[in-house]
């Protein structure tokens, strides 16, 4: 287990340093299997990767991209589809062909989610998981309580997650109430995890997740049990101001 925490000056520095980590994974394996979170925090990192790709400094086009989470009952044409956001902000700018996207099962039963988890394990697991952290300590939509054995599954979104996702879609009314998420168990098997957090509003939860006890009440605290975790924070997320 190796947990490294780096505190950087600001959001742009976190995005650049995060892009260095992803570029390192691509250099070692151009066909790496990557889980790329949506949400606001990693967008600067994805923009930086796109800039490097446009400048010919990086070729990400061989990556296989796996969904971290998706709203239940939201089709691919819906503007709120997290797969759509992933294509717009990550795959298309990096020229990753659509057939390299692996979608989560939708509207499935628990046997189908278990089959999905098995298929990922049989393919060799994820090489890199890029994560943000929710104000309630969720990673993906692993809402508390969720422990290290949580499988891929459908979940009800917590009021905290609905409130914090309202900014993506205009209002809380627009946020779907249920979602599908890769489980913590599958995420923890990844070769490498990259967690990004910025802003003073993340300070309390970042400290609980990284420095507090490992507990289902803070799903991100299970990162303390992962093989290799790189945490990149801006000063506000670490200091609270
Ligand atoms: P954010 O979301 O990056 O938009 O803050 C993080 C999350 O809820 O996982």
py3Dmol code that shows the C-alpha trace and the ligand (Angstrom):
import py3Dmol

protein = """\
ATOM      1  CA  UNK A   1       0.000   0.000   0.000  1.00  0.00           C
ATOM      2  CA  UNK A   2       1.351   3.406  -0.959  1.00  0.00           C
ATOM      3  CA  UNK A   3      -0.577   6.591  -0.304  1.00  0.00           C
ATOM      4  CA  UNK A   4       1.040   9.820  -1.403  1.00  0.00           C
ATOM      5  CA  UNK A   5      -0.537  13.191  -0.743  1.00  0.00           C
ATOM      6  CA  UNK A   6       0.686  16.248  -2.628  1.00  0.00           C
ATOM      7  CA  UNK A   7      -0.530  19.742  -1.816  1.00  0.00           C
ATOM      8  CA  UNK A   8      -0.319  22.115  -4.742  1.00  0.00           C
ATOM      9  CA  UNK A   9      -0.798  25.833  -5.119  1.00  0.00           C
ATOM     10  CA  UNK A  10      -4.078  25.865  -7.002  1.00  0.00           C
ATOM     11  CA  UNK A  11      -6.509  24.059  -9.282  1.00  0.00           C
ATOM     12  CA  UNK A  12      -4.379  24.515 -12.412  1.00  0.00           C
ATOM     13  CA  UNK A  13      -1.368  22.959 -10.687  1.00  0.00           C
ATOM     14  CA  UNK A  14      -3.504  19.998  -9.601  1.00  0.00           C
ATOM     15  CA  UNK A  15      -4.724  19.590 -13.188  1.00  0.00           C
ATOM     16  CA  UNK A  16      -1.204  19.684 -14.604  1.00  0.00           C
ATOM     17  CA  UNK A  17       0.239  17.311 -12.031  1.00  0.00           C
ATOM     18  CA  UNK A  18      -2.736  14.977 -12.550  1.00  0.00           C
ATOM     19  CA  UNK A  19      -2.109  15.055 -16.292  1.00  0.00           C
ATOM     20  CA  UNK A  20       1.512  14.040 -15.617  1.00  0.00           C
ATOM     21  CA  UNK A  21       0.273  10.996 -13.684  1.00  0.00           C
ATOM     22  CA  UNK A  22      -2.101   9.968 -16.481  1.00  0.00           C
ATOM     23  CA  UNK A  23       0.586  10.581 -19.121  1.00  0.00           C
ATOM     24  CA  UNK A  24       2.911   8.281 -17.161  1.00  0.00           C
ATOM     25  CA  UNK A  25       0.319   5.506 -17.215  1.00  0.00           C
ATOM     26  CA  UNK A  26      -0.197   5.967 -20.980  1.00  0.00           C
ATOM     27  CA  UNK A  27       3.552   5.946 -21.620  1.00  0.00           C
ATOM     28  CA  UNK A  28       3.862   2.624 -19.782  1.00  0.00           C
ATOM     29  CA  UNK A  29       0.788   1.131 -21.468  1.00  0.00           C
ATOM     30  CA  UNK A  30      -0.880   2.952 -24.384  1.00  0.00           C
ATOM     31  CA  UNK A  31      -3.823   0.506 -24.161  1.00  0.00           C
ATOM     32  CA  UNK A  32      -4.382   1.018 -20.431  1.00  0.00           C
ATOM     33  CA  UNK A  33      -7.852   0.514 -18.923  1.00  0.00           C
ATOM     34  CA  UNK A  34      -8.878   3.789 -17.323  1.00  0.00           C
ATOM     35  CA  UNK A  35     -11.874   4.761 -15.240  1.00  0.00           C
ATOM     36  CA  UNK A  36     -12.429   8.490 -15.646  1.00  0.00           C
ATOM     37  CA  UNK A  37     -14.755  10.217 -13.177  1.00  0.00           C
ATOM     38  CA  UNK A  38     -17.059  12.978 -14.255  1.00  0.00           C
ATOM     39  CA  UNK A  39     -17.812  15.994 -12.056  1.00  0.00           C
ATOM     40  CA  UNK A  40     -16.156  19.398 -12.133  1.00  0.00           C
ATOM     41  CA  UNK A  41     -12.864  18.566 -10.432  1.00  0.00           C
ATOM     42  CA  UNK A  42     -11.151  16.423 -13.130  1.00  0.00           C
ATOM     43  CA  UNK A  43     -12.224  18.655 -16.030  1.00  0.00           C
ATOM     44  CA  UNK A  44      -9.042  20.757 -15.828  1.00  0.00           C
ATOM     45  CA  UNK A  45      -6.928  17.582 -15.941  1.00  0.00           C
ATOM     46  CA  UNK A  46      -8.875  16.352 -18.984  1.00  0.00           C
ATOM     47  CA  UNK A  47      -8.436  19.755 -20.645  1.00  0.00           C
ATOM     48  CA  UNK A  48      -4.689  19.614 -19.999  1.00  0.00           C
ATOM     49  CA  UNK A  49      -4.481  16.119 -21.516  1.00  0.00           C
ATOM     50  CA  UNK A  50      -6.384  17.382 -24.567  1.00  0.00           C
ATOM     51  CA  UNK A  51      -3.961  20.293 -24.891  1.00  0.00           C
ATOM     52  CA  UNK A  52      -1.007  17.896 -24.800  1.00  0.00           C
ATOM     53  CA  UNK A  53      -2.723  15.622 -27.315  1.00  0.00           C
ATOM     54  CA  UNK A  54      -3.354  18.559 -29.686  1.00  0.00           C
ATOM     55  CA  UNK A  55       0.299  19.606 -29.318  1.00  0.00           C
ATOM     56  CA  UNK A  56       1.426  16.105 -30.297  1.00  0.00           C
ATOM     57  CA  UNK A  57       2.942  15.499 -26.847  1.00  0.00           C
ATOM     58  CA  UNK A  58       0.609  12.651 -25.953  1.00  0.00           C
ATOM     59  CA  UNK A  59      -1.256   9.897 -27.785  1.00  0.00           C
ATOM     60  CA  UNK A  60      -4.173   8.704 -25.664  1.00  0.00           C
ATOM     61  CA  UNK A  61      -6.119   7.188 -28.565  1.00  0.00           C
ATOM     62  CA  UNK A  62      -5.386   3.579 -27.554  1.00  0.00           C
ATOM     63  CA  UNK A  63      -6.909   3.845 -24.070  1.00  0.00           C
ATOM     64  CA  UNK A  64      -9.907   1.786 -23.004  1.00  0.00           C
ATOM     65  CA  UNK A  65     -12.280   3.942 -21.002  1.00  0.00           C
ATOM     66  CA  UNK A  66     -14.613   2.545 -18.371  1.00  0.00           C
ATOM     67  CA  UNK A  67     -17.560   4.334 -16.846  1.00  0.00           C
ATOM     68  CA  UNK A  68     -17.388   5.027 -13.128  1.00  0.00           C
ATOM     69  CA  UNK A  69     -21.052   5.782 -12.676  1.00  0.00           C
ATOM     70  CA  UNK A  70     -24.244   6.621 -14.523  1.00  0.00           C
ATOM     71  CA  UNK A  71     -27.690   7.876 -13.644  1.00  0.00           C
ATOM     72  CA  UNK A  72     -30.365   5.203 -13.755  1.00  0.00           C
ATOM     73  CA  UNK A  73     -33.091   5.663 -16.350  1.00  0.00           C
ATOM     74  CA  UNK A  74     -31.100   8.277 -18.294  1.00  0.00           C
ATOM     75  CA  UNK A  75     -30.523   7.295 -21.914  1.00  0.00           C
ATOM     76  CA  UNK A  76     -27.406   8.159 -23.926  1.00  0.00           C
ATOM     77  CA  UNK A  77     -29.224  11.006 -25.709  1.00  0.00           C
ATOM     78  CA  UNK A  78     -30.202  12.694 -22.441  1.00  0.00           C
ATOM     79  CA  UNK A  79     -27.972  15.751 -21.814  1.00  0.00           C
ATOM     80  CA  UNK A  80     -27.494  14.499 -18.238  1.00  0.00           C
ATOM     81  CA  UNK A  81     -26.002  11.183 -19.344  1.00  0.00           C
ATOM     82  CA  UNK A  82     -22.634  10.764 -17.626  1.00  0.00           C
ATOM     83  CA  UNK A  83     -21.508   8.634 -20.593  1.00  0.00           C
ATOM     84  CA  UNK A  84     -22.272  11.614 -22.840  1.00  0.00           C
ATOM     85  CA  UNK A  85     -20.224  13.906 -20.582  1.00  0.00           C
ATOM     86  CA  UNK A  86     -17.379  11.379 -20.631  1.00  0.00           C
ATOM     87  CA  UNK A  87     -17.396  11.317 -24.431  1.00  0.00           C
ATOM     88  CA  UNK A  88     -17.561  15.131 -24.723  1.00  0.00           C
ATOM     89  CA  UNK A  89     -14.929  15.995 -22.124  1.00  0.00           C
ATOM     90  CA  UNK A  90     -12.522  13.050 -22.254  1.00  0.00           C
ATOM     91  CA  UNK A  91     -12.828  10.661 -25.175  1.00  0.00           C
ATOM     92  CA  UNK A  92     -13.498  12.992 -28.090  1.00  0.00           C
ATOM     93  CA  UNK A  93     -10.836  15.594 -27.170  1.00  0.00           C
ATOM     94  CA  UNK A  94      -8.321  12.752 -26.775  1.00  0.00           C
ATOM     95  CA  UNK A  95      -9.399  11.065 -30.035  1.00  0.00           C
ATOM     96  CA  UNK A  96     -10.289   7.832 -28.282  1.00  0.00           C
ATOM     97  CA  UNK A  97     -12.629   5.909 -30.590  1.00  0.00           C
ATOM     98  CA  UNK A  98     -16.186   5.323 -29.299  1.00  0.00           C
ATOM     99  CA  UNK A  99     -15.736   1.555 -29.449  1.00  0.00           C
ATOM    100  CA  UNK A 100     -13.110   1.869 -26.672  1.00  0.00           C
ATOM    101  CA  UNK A 101     -15.808   2.973 -24.228  1.00  0.00           C
ATOM    102  CA  UNK A 102     -17.062   0.288 -21.849  1.00  0.00           C
ATOM    103  CA  UNK A 103     -20.476   1.202 -20.450  1.00  0.00           C
ATOM    104  CA  UNK A 104     -21.899   0.026 -17.157  1.00  0.00           C
ATOM    105  CA  UNK A 105     -24.877  -2.317 -17.388  1.00  0.00           C
ATOM    106  CA  UNK A 106     -28.121  -0.313 -17.147  1.00  0.00           C
ATOM    107  CA  UNK A 107     -31.379  -1.297 -15.525  1.00  0.00           C
ATOM    108  CA  UNK A 108     -29.801  -4.654 -14.751  1.00  0.00           C
ATOM    109  CA  UNK A 109     -30.254  -7.079 -11.893  1.00  0.00           C
ATOM    110  CA  UNK A 110     -27.582  -7.866  -9.321  1.00  0.00           C
ATOM    111  CA  UNK A 111     -26.460 -10.961 -11.266  1.00  0.00           C
ATOM    112  CA  UNK A 112     -25.682  -8.765 -14.309  1.00  0.00           C
ATOM    113  CA  UNK A 113     -23.653  -6.351 -12.151  1.00  0.00           C
ATOM    114  CA  UNK A 114     -21.736  -9.305 -10.657  1.00  0.00           C
ATOM    115  CA  UNK A 115     -21.022 -10.578 -14.191  1.00  0.00           C
ATOM    116  CA  UNK A 116     -19.744  -7.128 -15.084  1.00  0.00           C
ATOM    117  CA  UNK A 117     -17.393  -7.055 -12.068  1.00  0.00           C
ATOM    118  CA  UNK A 118     -16.130 -10.521 -12.990  1.00  0.00           C
ATOM    119  CA  UNK A 119     -15.496  -9.505 -16.600  1.00  0.00           C
ATOM    120  CA  UNK A 120     -13.379  -6.541 -15.457  1.00  0.00           C
ATOM    121  CA  UNK A 121     -11.374  -8.774 -13.111  1.00  0.00           C
ATOM    122  CA  UNK A 122     -10.857 -11.339 -15.879  1.00  0.00           C
ATOM    123  CA  UNK A 123      -9.660  -8.625 -18.243  1.00  0.00           C
ATOM    124  CA  UNK A 124      -6.953  -7.818 -15.667  1.00  0.00           C
ATOM    125  CA  UNK A 125      -8.644  -5.059 -13.622  1.00  0.00           C
ATOM    126  CA  UNK A 126      -8.339  -1.321 -14.080  1.00  0.00           C
ATOM    127  CA  UNK A 127      -4.904   0.190 -14.627  1.00  0.00           C
ATOM    128  CA  UNK A 128      -5.916   3.633 -13.416  1.00  0.00           C
ATOM    129  CA  UNK A 129      -8.947   5.076 -11.672  1.00  0.00           C
ATOM    130  CA  UNK A 130      -9.336   8.863 -11.662  1.00  0.00           C
ATOM    131  CA  UNK A 131     -11.641  10.011  -8.868  1.00  0.00           C
ATOM    132  CA  UNK A 132     -13.133  13.082  -7.277  1.00  0.00           C
ATOM    133  CA  UNK A 133     -14.715  13.029  -3.834  1.00  0.00           C
ATOM    134  CA  UNK A 134     -18.252  14.019  -2.928  1.00  0.00           C
ATOM    135  CA  UNK A 135     -19.036  16.249   0.051  1.00  0.00           C
ATOM    136  CA  UNK A 136     -20.372  13.157   1.842  1.00  0.00           C
ATOM    137  CA  UNK A 137     -17.228  11.132   1.094  1.00  0.00           C
ATOM    138  CA  UNK A 138     -18.616   9.216  -1.863  1.00  0.00           C
ATOM    139  CA  UNK A 139     -16.345   7.918  -4.614  1.00  0.00           C
ATOM    140  CA  UNK A 140     -18.293   7.189  -7.736  1.00  0.00           C
ATOM    141  CA  UNK A 141     -21.820   6.995  -6.362  1.00  0.00           C
ATOM    142  CA  UNK A 142     -20.787   4.779  -3.463  1.00  0.00           C
ATOM    143  CA  UNK A 143     -22.935   6.679  -1.016  1.00  0.00           C
ATOM    144  CA  UNK A 144     -22.392   6.217   2.714  1.00  0.00           C
ATOM    145  CA  UNK A 145     -22.609   3.698   4.196  1.00  0.00           C
ATOM    146  CA  UNK A 146     -20.518   1.685   1.724  1.00  0.00           C
ATOM    147  CA  UNK A 147     -17.588  -0.476   2.702  1.00  0.00           C
ATOM    148  CA  UNK A 148     -14.649  -1.980   0.865  1.00  0.00           C
ATOM    149  CA  UNK A 149     -16.662  -4.994  -0.257  1.00  0.00           C
ATOM    150  CA  UNK A 150     -19.347  -2.941  -2.057  1.00  0.00           C
ATOM    151  CA  UNK A 151     -19.938  -4.381  -5.555  1.00  0.00           C
ATOM    152  CA  UNK A 152     -21.088  -2.617  -8.710  1.00  0.00           C
ATOM    153  CA  UNK A 153     -24.781  -1.915  -8.178  1.00  0.00           C
ATOM    154  CA  UNK A 154     -27.711   0.461  -8.417  1.00  0.00           C
ATOM    155  CA  UNK A 155     -28.049   2.951  -5.553  1.00  0.00           C
ATOM    156  CA  UNK A 156     -30.358   5.709  -4.352  1.00  0.00           C
ATOM    157  CA  UNK A 157     -28.578   9.060  -4.394  1.00  0.00           C
ATOM    158  CA  UNK A 158     -28.271  10.764  -1.018  1.00  0.00           C
ATOM    159  CA  UNK A 159     -29.703  14.255  -0.442  1.00  0.00           C
ATOM    160  CA  UNK A 160     -26.090  15.525  -0.171  1.00  0.00           C
ATOM    161  CA  UNK A 161     -25.193  14.141  -3.605  1.00  0.00           C
ATOM    162  CA  UNK A 162     -28.394  15.463  -5.179  1.00  0.00           C
ATOM    163  CA  UNK A 163     -27.666  18.908  -3.734  1.00  0.00           C
ATOM    164  CA  UNK A 164     -24.051  18.950  -4.910  1.00  0.00           C
ATOM    165  CA  UNK A 165     -24.929  17.645  -8.406  1.00  0.00           C
ATOM    166  CA  UNK A 166     -27.590  20.349  -8.895  1.00  0.00           C
ATOM    167  CA  UNK A 167     -24.970  22.706 -10.347  1.00  0.00           C
ATOM    168  CA  UNK A 168     -24.302  20.326 -13.244  1.00  0.00           C
ATOM    169  CA  UNK A 169     -27.908  20.275 -14.464  1.00  0.00           C
ATOM    170  CA  UNK A 170     -29.367  23.604 -13.373  1.00  0.00           C
ATOM    171  CA  UNK A 171     -31.324  22.566 -10.283  1.00  0.00           C
ATOM    172  CA  UNK A 172     -31.774  19.727  -7.807  1.00  0.00           C
ATOM    173  CA  UNK A 173     -35.059  18.783  -9.544  1.00  0.00           C
ATOM    174  CA  UNK A 174     -33.070  17.843 -12.620  1.00  0.00           C
ATOM    175  CA  UNK A 175     -30.781  15.417 -10.788  1.00  0.00           C
ATOM    176  CA  UNK A 176     -31.926  11.802 -11.210  1.00  0.00           C
ATOM    177  CA  UNK A 177     -32.642  10.035  -7.924  1.00  0.00           C
ATOM    178  CA  UNK A 178     -30.927   6.733  -8.684  1.00  0.00           C
ATOM    179  CA  UNK A 179     -27.602   5.754 -10.197  1.00  0.00           C
ATOM    180  CA  UNK A 180     -25.377   2.817 -11.047  1.00  0.00           C
ATOM    181  CA  UNK A 181     -21.864   2.846  -9.684  1.00  0.00           C
ATOM    182  CA  UNK A 182     -18.761   0.722  -9.856  1.00  0.00           C
ATOM    183  CA  UNK A 183     -18.363  -0.686  -6.354  1.00  0.00           C
ATOM    184  CA  UNK A 184     -15.547   0.169  -3.986  1.00  0.00           C
ATOM    185  CA  UNK A 185     -14.312  -3.436  -4.202  1.00  0.00           C
ATOM    186  CA  UNK A 186     -13.686  -3.131  -7.963  1.00  0.00           C
ATOM    187  CA  UNK A 187     -12.065   0.278  -7.609  1.00  0.00           C
ATOM    188  CA  UNK A 188      -9.691  -0.928  -4.877  1.00  0.00           C
ATOM    189  CA  UNK A 189      -8.336  -3.621  -7.192  1.00  0.00           C
ATOM    190  CA  UNK A 190      -7.036  -0.991  -9.617  1.00  0.00           C
ATOM    191  CA  UNK A 191      -3.298  -0.837 -10.110  1.00  0.00           C
ATOM    192  CA  UNK A 192      -3.304   2.866  -9.434  1.00  0.00           C
ATOM    193  CA  UNK A 193      -5.771   5.400  -8.132  1.00  0.00           C
ATOM    194  CA  UNK A 194      -5.656   9.147  -8.533  1.00  0.00           C
ATOM    195  CA  UNK A 195      -7.845  11.267  -6.269  1.00  0.00           C
ATOM    196  CA  UNK A 196      -8.263  14.976  -6.918  1.00  0.00           C
ATOM    197  CA  UNK A 197      -9.886  17.494  -4.592  1.00  0.00           C
ATOM    198  CA  UNK A 198      -9.886  21.270  -4.714  1.00  0.00           C
ATOM    199  CA  UNK A 199     -11.534  24.037  -2.732  1.00  0.00           C
ATOM    200  CA  UNK A 200     -12.185  24.735   0.929  1.00  0.00           C
ATOM    201  CA  UNK A 201     -15.606  23.037   0.717  1.00  0.00           C
ATOM    202  CA  UNK A 202     -13.737  19.711   0.366  1.00  0.00           C
ATOM    203  CA  UNK A 203     -11.429  20.306   3.344  1.00  0.00           C
ATOM    204  CA  UNK A 204     -13.419  18.530   6.043  1.00  0.00           C
ATOM    205  CA  UNK A 205     -14.238  15.452   3.983  1.00  0.00           C
ATOM    206  CA  UNK A 206     -10.703  15.156   2.578  1.00  0.00           C
ATOM    207  CA  UNK A 207      -9.292  15.108   6.106  1.00  0.00           C
ATOM    208  CA  UNK A 208     -11.840  12.567   7.285  1.00  0.00           C
ATOM    209  CA  UNK A 209     -11.155  10.340   4.255  1.00  0.00           C
ATOM    210  CA  UNK A 210      -7.361  10.458   4.397  1.00  0.00           C
ATOM    211  CA  UNK A 211      -6.597  10.920   8.083  1.00  0.00           C
ATOM    212  CA  UNK A 212      -9.632   9.496   9.844  1.00  0.00           C
ATOM    213  CA  UNK A 213     -10.623   5.893  10.524  1.00  0.00           C
ATOM    214  CA  UNK A 214     -11.506   3.628   7.607  1.00  0.00           C
ATOM    215  CA  UNK A 215     -15.285   3.514   7.858  1.00  0.00           C
ATOM    216  CA  UNK A 216     -18.327   2.856   5.697  1.00  0.00           C
ATOM    217  CA  UNK A 217     -19.591   6.279   6.793  1.00  0.00           C
ATOM    218  CA  UNK A 218     -16.814   7.796   4.649  1.00  0.00           C
ATOM    219  CA  UNK A 219     -16.555   5.542   1.577  1.00  0.00           C
ATOM    220  CA  UNK A 220     -13.420   7.360   0.319  1.00  0.00           C
ATOM    221  CA  UNK A 221     -11.603   6.306   3.508  1.00  0.00           C
ATOM    222  CA  UNK A 222     -11.181   2.857   1.880  1.00  0.00           C
ATOM    223  CA  UNK A 223      -8.591   4.480  -0.377  1.00  0.00           C
ATOM    224  CA  UNK A 224      -6.308   4.088   2.635  1.00  0.00           C
ATOM    225  CA  UNK A 225      -6.422   0.334   1.867  1.00  0.00           C
ATOM    226  CA  UNK A 226      -5.650   0.571  -1.870  1.00  0.00           C
ATOM    227  CA  UNK A 227      -2.337  -0.576  -3.380  1.00  0.00           C
ATOM    228  CA  UNK A 228      -1.239   2.728  -4.810  1.00  0.00           C
ATOM    229  CA  UNK A 229      -3.028   6.018  -4.353  1.00  0.00           C
ATOM    230  CA  UNK A 230      -1.884   9.430  -5.480  1.00  0.00           C
ATOM    231  CA  UNK A 231      -3.854  12.275  -3.915  1.00  0.00           C
ATOM    232  CA  UNK A 232      -3.516  15.746  -5.403  1.00  0.00           C
ATOM    233  CA  UNK A 233      -5.027  18.630  -3.445  1.00  0.00           C
ATOM    234  CA  UNK A 234      -4.954  22.358  -3.696  1.00  0.00           C
ATOM    235  CA  UNK A 235      -4.088  24.326  -0.580  1.00  0.00           C
ATOM    236  CA  UNK A 236      -7.703  25.145   0.168  1.00  0.00           C
ATOM    237  CA  UNK A 237      -8.719  21.476   0.211  1.00  0.00           C
ATOM    238  CA  UNK A 238      -5.901  20.722   2.637  1.00  0.00           C
ATOM    239  CA  UNK A 239      -6.012  23.830   4.855  1.00  0.00           C
ATOM    240  CA  UNK A 240      -9.632  24.834   4.586  1.00  0.00           C
ATOM    241  CA  UNK A 241      -8.834  28.350   3.423  1.00  0.00           C
TER     242      UNK A 241
END
"""
ligand_1 = """\
9
LIG
P -17.048 17.556 -8.147
O -17.787 16.223 -7.737
O -15.765 17.146 -8.775
O -17.979 18.207 -9.152
O -16.868 18.349 -6.894
C -17.112 15.239 -7.023
C -18.038 14.116 -6.664
O -19.190 14.371 -6.287
O -17.601 12.956 -6.720
"""
view = py3Dmol.view(width=600, height=400)
view.addModel(protein, "pdb")
view.setStyle({"model": 0}, {"cartoon": {"style": "trace"}})
view.addModel(ligand_1, "xyz")
view.setStyle({"model": 1}, {"stick": {}})
view.zoomTo()
view.show()
